[in-house]
Amino acid sequence: MINRWWKFLILIICIFFLAVACNEAKVANNNAIANSSNQPKQVISPSASPTSETDLNEQTAITPADARLVDIQSINKNIVLDIRYATPNNFLKKKLYPEARCVLRYGAAKQLSLVQQDLAKNKLSLKVYDCYRPLSVQKEMWKILPDERYVGNPAKGSRHNRGAAVDLTLIDSNGKELEMPSAFDAFTPASHRDYSGGSVQSRKNRQILEDAMRKRGFTGLATEWWHFDAPDWDKYAVMDAPFNKIPRK
């Protein structure tokens, strides 16, 4: 009888310790799950090397390579130049640049080249009026037209002073400019992006240009149909570098 009682007692003790052990294992497992869920999720660094073209397009960080100034002709020779401020054919009626060059940040130049490639499929091309503009030139413009609707205040610096804006239009396969609602640098309501006057064709051409630029990340200025800001323009610094200090390649 006593022997049976001891066996029963030992069985009870074994069941008790087994239950305690199982409960501790369950608590440990729950804690591990909780700790795992509290860990930060893995985030791909903007500086990480992209593994595909899609990854590359989704990167938003500005790299040193994207920030350097380049001549657009070294990126895409099919983009036509008509740099107005290198001639007297502008609203100031005088030559402001020593030479006719379109200089942009490399990141912006790459995107503009893609716009050109897109348009070429429809036998159209870009003609550029202005790109990077030294801050000293911006100050001259402001003296003549101190109106922030059309000229950036040099105290803040414009997108052009950052090498991250471009003024342009469209030309056909014969090099003829497509009709637009106004001339370049008109500074009238007709130059505004929402202008509903002019011919139907001019408004259609304006929209073709805007759609092509927006597809590659450029943003238009409301008061100038020809002006577009590059993606991430605000991450670039204002500059006053002379053109002869900027490499052509």
Summary of the structure (lengths in Angstrom):
residues: 249
radius of gyration: 31.4
end to end distance: 102.6
largest distance: 120.9
contacts: 685
relative contact order: 0.13
helix: 43%
strand: 12%
